[in-house]
């Protein structure tokens, strides 16, 4: 009897119907009796002090319950470490309403709580606030002399600093047959998820809270609330089953969570605080970054010298860094390297991880530099990358656990039709449009953390799996259900995956493309433990046909435990449950990488991206006509949701290349386009033929499932591929993102 596998099947999202029918409830939609509404008041200056806050008029308004400011804020934790979270960079975490000091434009300085949202919002406009302004610094380029090496902390474990220099870069660069010396930049970008940040706090008495929060980590928010407000962890429950986009903005607890909890505890009432779209530009961003690359190569195209420096923005209270410059020597091994990353502290809020943080920034500079080398040497860009191909991560001198990037290049090029490209810039046309083909490599870490899961076999033969992980729209609910169904030998319909509740077994924040590789093995281990326990009970049943069997001798199929050598000898799970007096069977398991072996190999997911653009010769208008991403990401649990993730990343990469940028007026220290009308993102008319090709890749080292994440990889290679295609079409190289038509006129 063949098992009908769930893993590898393109299953539609199990929660899809709830979302498209509007039945799914988000953090700002949960019903609560006698609910109060809070509205955050933000600073209108960039740096200085609050001299006074006049709340007398507002306090008299009908429906206004209380106004919280730094003057009357309830006492919270003293120590900085109590405000930290799973994604906190080194430095001092910002504490809302702590004092009268203004550190950045838009800083929350008050909370108005009223009986309706509209009343709270209106009353917030009537506060009398007097400031004492100070000179501020918000321009990255103007303040480069203040750049410094970032502080190191626990975050360095996930975001390691650049490797130490190797060889003699200066000599090798000078002796190189071909040399590049290029400067790159990209502006500020904001996450802009469709769902606003909201927290609905249900006060359950005796400092016990149930919180519906928009977050990418329920336990992260739980830990933050408990530590900051001095509550017992067991008295704080955070629930977040549906998240309307996060893209990294929910990796840290946001200001509305602090405000809602503060008000609920003080007033002993249920409170909801929701940020509006403008306020969403005050909770973190991808930092503007300047990059300088100098690569040297021999006459055959072999890269022998790599210099890559990045200078990014950070706040003056935390040192936020990304992995920007580490990638080149992981992909293209050179004996002589010099890699540097510095930050410039400015009067802005701390930047925040944004989809493929550092990777989409660094790979742009690296892959455009490689394209320049290809043109200087008259070598096909794909061939140049094959010349520099390596199975070793030179930066750590470790072999990759798996790497099918070569197949990504070859199969991607074939399916895209790369061979039809005339290598000469401005040589391909379609009417009055210049046509360009460009390609680039993508790379992202394949990491794994600790995760726990509980499996409960119920009397009716169905199984419930529990884990605190969120599903930020990636398909986690569906994929975990598939993993459990596959391991238990049950149909998907027999599995319930309960998730996004901090009272459930541990899961880290959902980001970095490590969720499936972390929670998946925990689910798998819990199901294995459940099978083992179930088999033991089946073997001990009276007159059991399995009494002489061992666990390795049986299969779990379609609700039965079957002897592998003779499927007619089997026991149904329902019969086992009957023999167990219809009592549920519960197990909990922990899964984590082996600390003795996990670091012995380099682990990464790879991609090759191919793009065709059309550029109007007279108007400079750019259109990405088609793009293909070939991905090697280990075992693909669900091709449908995985493809969706890569497609989303490709659109994001297209957006980074041609559309997205938040404009800061350095005279005001304020973002000027704080809305979706002026913060440009691709619409349907901008997105044409996008294809995803998964290359088969087996990896039994990364985890027992052999899975790698795909959330980030779709975005990292697109910006340079688009940039390179524009050069091929026009003969003009643009080094700054986003690329607008005026740069081509």
C-alpha positions, 0 to 999 in steps of 0.5 A: 500500500503506497502512502499518499504523501502530504509533503511535496503536495501543492496544498492551498492555504488552510486559512485562505477561505477565512481570509478572503471572506473576512472571517479571520480576525486581526489584532484590532478586530477582537470584540471586548466589553466596555472597550476603551480606545487609545490614540498615540500622540507623536512629536512634531519636532525632531530633537529637543525637550517637551517644556510643557503639556497642557491637558486641561482642555482635553480632560474636560471633553466628554468621553475622554477617560485619561491622558498619559504623558511622561508626567503621569506614566505609571512606573515600569521596569528600571533596567535596560535589559528588561526592555530588550526583545529577541531582535533588539540590537546593542544599545539602549531600548527606547522607552515610551513616555520615559521622560521629556527628551525628544530623540526623533521626529514622530516619537510617541509623547502621549496617549489619549484614552477615550470611549471611542477611537474617533474621540481619542483621535480628535482629543489628541489634536487638542493637546497643548504641547510646547517644545524646546528645539535643538539642532539635529542630524538626520543626513547620512552623507553629511554626517559620514565623519561620525561613522563608527564600528557598531557595538557588538552584543547578543545580536552578533550571533545572528548578525556576525560582523565582517570577517577579518581581512585576508591576504594583501588586498591592496597589492592584489587589487593593484596587480589585477588584470581588471579592476572596478571601483564603484559607489552604490546607495539606496534610500530609506524604505518602510515595511508598509504592511496592509494591516496597521499595528494594533493591540487589544488588551483584555484586562482579566483582573489581578494584573492578568492580561489577554492580548491580541497583538499584531506581532511576528512573535507571540512569546517575544511580545509576552516576554516584553510585556511581563518584563517591562510591567513586572508581571508573571509570564503565566499572567500574560497571554499573547494571541496573534493567529492572523497577521496582515503582513509584517515583513520584519516590522513585527519582529520587535514589540511596537509602541502600541503594545506598550501603550495599550498594556500601560493603559489597561493596567492603570485603568483596569479596563480593556483597551485597544490602541491602533496606529494609523498609516502615518504612524506606521512610518515611525516604528522602524525602517530599512536604513539608507546605506552607502556602499563602496566596492573594489573588485579585482580579477585576472584575465580569465575572470577569476576574482582575486581581490574583494573590497566591500564597505557599507555605511548604514544609518542607525539611531543614537540610542541603538546600534542597528546593523545588517549583514551587508558585506559578508556575502561576496567572499561566500559566493566568489572565493578570493584570497585577498579580502577587506570587508568593512561595515560602519554605522552613523548615529543619527536623530532617527528611530532605530532601523528594523529588519526588513525582508532580506535585511542586508542581503538585498542591500549587499547583493545589489552592489556585489552582483552589479560589480560582477556584471561590470567585470563580465563586460570589461572582460567580454565574458558572459555574466553566467559564465563569469559566475561559473568561473568563480563557482565554489563548493566552499564558503571561503569566508569560513573555509567550510563546505556548504551542506548543499549547493545546487547553485550551478544547476540554478544558473544552467536550468534558469538560463535555459528556461529563460532563453538567456542564449538569445541575448545579444551581449552588446549593450543597446543592441536589442530592440522591440519597436521604440523600446530598448530591450535588456537581459540581466542576471544576478545571484541570490543568497541567504542563510539557512538557519535553524533555532530551538523549537518545541511542539505538543501533539495530542491524539484525541479519542476520535483519532484526530490529532492537534499540534500546538506551537506558539509560532505566528503565520505572517502570511507565509503558509506556516499553518498549512506547512506544519499541518502537512509535516504532521500529516506526513509523519503520522500517516493521517490525512490533512483533515485529521490534523489541527495545527493550533498556533500563535498563542504564547501559552503554547510550546516555544517558537522564536520570532518568525523571520530570517527564513528559519521558521519552517526549519525550526518549528517543522523539526519540532512538529516532526519530533512530537509526531514521532514521539506520539507514534512511538507512544501509540505503537507501544499501546497497540503492541500491548493490546490483548491479542495484538497482531503487533505484539512481536513487532518493533517500531521500525517494523511498522508503518503509520498509514490512513489511521492504521498501524500496519506491519510493514511486511504484511499490511493485512496485519494492522490495528486502527488508531481508533481501536487503540484509543478505545483500549486506552479508555478514550483518553487523549494521548499527549507528548511534547518534544524539543528540536534544536540543532546539534551544537557539536556539529551544526557549525561545521558546515556552511548553510545557505539557500541560493538562487539565479535570477534572470530579468528582461526589461524594456526601456522607452528610448525617448521617455526613459520609462522602465518596464520589467517584462518578465523575470525568472528565479531558479531556487535551490532551497532543499526540500520543498514542503509545499510547492504552492506556498513556497512559490508564492513566497518567492514571487512575493520576494521577486515583486519586493525586489522589483519594488526596491529596484524601481519604486520604493523610497521614503524621502526625509526632509533633512531641514525638518528631520521628517519623512515627507511621503508617509502614505501609500499614495506617495510611497510608491510600490508596484501595482498590478500594471507593473508586474508581468510574467514572473516564474519560479523554478525550484531546483532539486536539492537534497540536504540531510545536514540542515535538519531532518526534514531537509528544508531551507527557508524561501521567504527572503531568497526571492528578493535578494537577487532581483534588484541587481538583475533589474539594474544589470538588465537596464544597463544591457538595454541602455548602456547606462549604469545606474548605481543608486536605487531606486532607478527612476526614468529621469536617471536615463534621460 
